[in-house]
């Protein structure tokens, strides 16, 4: 089980280490599509998502993250999932084949 600190440390050191987190299949598919769209490896997209969340997420997003972690048995996985969902949502519909509307994370 990863802690938030360990997750952030791994994201800066080795994107491949983050592959160990078991993510839901729909999220894995969205991650693969976004990575392909951006011409990066899925592990690199994960690293970027974590870094973007750490750098750009506002107080509401951090509050949502902390609330979600409160009742989770695996806080590291829940943290990673929340950060990926946030980053994918910030991309807009571009990954699903709709007109590109990507924006910087808020």
C-alpha positions as CSV (number, residue, x, y, z in Angstrom):
1,X,0.0,0.0,0.0
2,X,1.5,3.4,-1.1
3,X,1.3,6.5,0.9
4,X,0.8,9.9,-0.8
5,X,4.4,10.8,-0.1
6,X,5.6,7.5,-1.6
7,X,3.4,8.1,-4.7
8,X,4.8,11.5,-5.3
9,X,8.4,10.3,-4.7
10,X,7.9,7.4,-7.2
11,X,6.3,9.7,-9.8
12,X,9.4,11.9,-9.8
13,X,11.9,9.0,-9.8
14,X,10.4,6.3,-12.0
15,X,7.2,6.3,-14.0
16,X,7.6,2.5,-14.4
17,X,7.3,2.0,-10.7
18,X,3.8,3.4,-10.9
19,X,2.7,0.6,-13.2
20,X,2.4,-1.6,-10.1
21,X,-0.9,0.1,-9.1
22,X,-3.9,-1.9,-10.1
23,X,-6.3,0.6,-11.8
24,X,-9.8,-0.2,-13.0
25,X,-10.0,-1.4,-16.6
26,X,-12.0,1.7,-17.9
27,X,-9.4,4.0,-16.4
28,X,-6.6,1.9,-18.0
29,X,-8.3,2.2,-21.4
30,X,-8.6,6.0,-21.0
31,X,-5.0,6.2,-19.9
32,X,-3.8,4.2,-22.9
33,X,-5.8,6.4,-25.3
34,X,-4.5,9.6,-23.8
35,X,-1.0,8.4,-23.8
36,X,-1.3,7.3,-27.5
37,X,-2.8,10.7,-28.3
38,X,0.1,12.5,-26.7
39,X,2.6,10.1,-28.2
40,X,4.0,9.1,-24.8
41,X,4.2,5.8,-22.9
42,X,1.3,5.2,-20.5
43,X,3.8,5.2,-17.6
44,X,5.0,8.6,-18.7
45,X,1.4,9.9,-18.8
46,X,0.9,8.7,-15.3
47,X,4.0,10.5,-14.1
48,X,2.9,13.7,-15.9
49,X,-0.6,13.4,-14.4
50,X,0.8,13.1,-10.8
51,X,3.2,16.0,-11.4
52,X,0.4,18.2,-12.9
53,X,-1.9,17.4,-10.0
54,X,0.8,18.4,-7.5
55,X,1.6,21.6,-9.4
56,X,-1.8,22.7,-10.6
57,X,-4.7,21.2,-8.6
58,X,-6.5,23.8,-6.6
59,X,-7.8,23.6,-3.0
60,X,-11.1,22.0,-4.1
61,X,-9.3,19.2,-6.0
62,X,-7.0,18.6,-3.0
63,X,-10.0,18.5,-0.7
64,X,-11.7,16.0,-3.0
65,X,-8.6,13.9,-3.0
66,X,-8.3,13.9,0.8
67,X,-12.0,13.1,1.3
68,X,-11.7,10.2,-1.1
69,X,-8.6,8.8,0.7
70,X,-10.3,8.9,4.1
71,X,-12.2,5.7,3.6
72,X,-10.0,3.8,1.2
73,X,-8.1,0.7,2.3
74,X,-5.4,1.4,-0.3
75,X,-4.8,5.2,-0.2
76,X,-2.0,5.1,-2.7
77,X,-4.1,3.5,-5.4
78,X,-7.0,5.8,-4.7
79,X,-4.7,8.8,-4.9
80,X,-3.3,7.7,-8.2
81,X,-6.7,7.0,-9.6
82,X,-8.0,10.5,-8.5
83,X,-5.0,12.2,-10.0
84,X,-5.4,10.4,-13.3
85,X,-9.1,11.0,-13.5
86,X,-8.4,14.7,-12.8
87,X,-5.8,14.9,-15.6
88,X,-8.0,13.1,-18.1
89,X,-10.9,15.3,-17.3
90,X,-8.8,18.4,-17.8
91,X,-7.9,17.1,-21.3
92,X,-11.5,17.5,-22.4
93,X,-13.1,15.4,-25.2
94,X,-9.9,15.3,-27.4
95,X,-9.1,11.7,-26.4
96,X,-12.5,10.3,-27.3
97,X,-12.2,11.5,-30.9
98,X,-14.3,14.6,-30.5
99,X,-13.0,18.0,-31.5
100,X,-9.9,19.0,-29.5
101,X,-10.6,21.0,-26.5
102,X,-7.6,20.4,-24.3
103,X,-7.0,23.0,-21.6
104,X,-4.5,23.4,-18.8
105,X,-5.5,21.7,-15.6
106,X,-7.2,24.0,-13.1
